[in-house]
Amino acid sequence: MEPVTLTTDRLVLRTVGSQDTEAVYAAAQDPDIQRWTTIPSPYLLEHARNFAEQAVPDGWANDSMFTFGLFLPDGDLAGMLGVTMISLGVGEIGFWGTKEHRGHGYVTEAAVAVSRWAFTQRAVDRLEWRAEVGNTASRAVARRAGYTMEGTLRSAINNNGVRRDCWIASLLPSDLTLPSTSPYLPAP
């Protein structure tokens, strides 16, 4: 599919391209982003170039990953957010915020908007969020965006060659008072 642009009250959510390589590279130098996400570490300019010029467009083209840069009205990059399709009707949301723009609710605002988009425009019936145990900032964003914590998965994330436990949470269309594309029968 062709990339889409979403807007919120304070953000423009759009795909990234070659014009954003330097901004992605600079943001990804943050030790917290390298520590808590699965991006390469050290993060080189070639990683940013590959991400912005190949991985992101390829994900949109084959409907496997929908990546949005979170941009302020002045053009500053405030973060990244993506939905990776992991099975039929199920996507995994992941995100990070730039160091200088953390604590303003931008990532939460984007997570709500993109979740709503995935449910209404991509026939997603379940979104999952995962983060390494201890990443309390990411967990707080997921909770504020309406995700329900489901537990801890043992050895479920590989971060730079090391298996780590992760928290998992989910969001369903009904959590946002939206219809599902297929029936859901919760456990009694």
Secondary structure, DSSP 4 states (H G I P E B T S, - for coil): -----EE-SS-EEE---GGGHHHHHHHTT-HHHHHHS-S-SS--HHHHHHIIIIIHHHHHHTTSEEEEEEE-TTS-EEEEEEEEEEETTEEEEEEEE-GGGTTSSHHHHHHHHHHHHHHHHS---EEEEEEETT-HHHHHHHHHTTPEEEEEEEEEEEETTEEEEEEEEEE-GGGGT---SS------
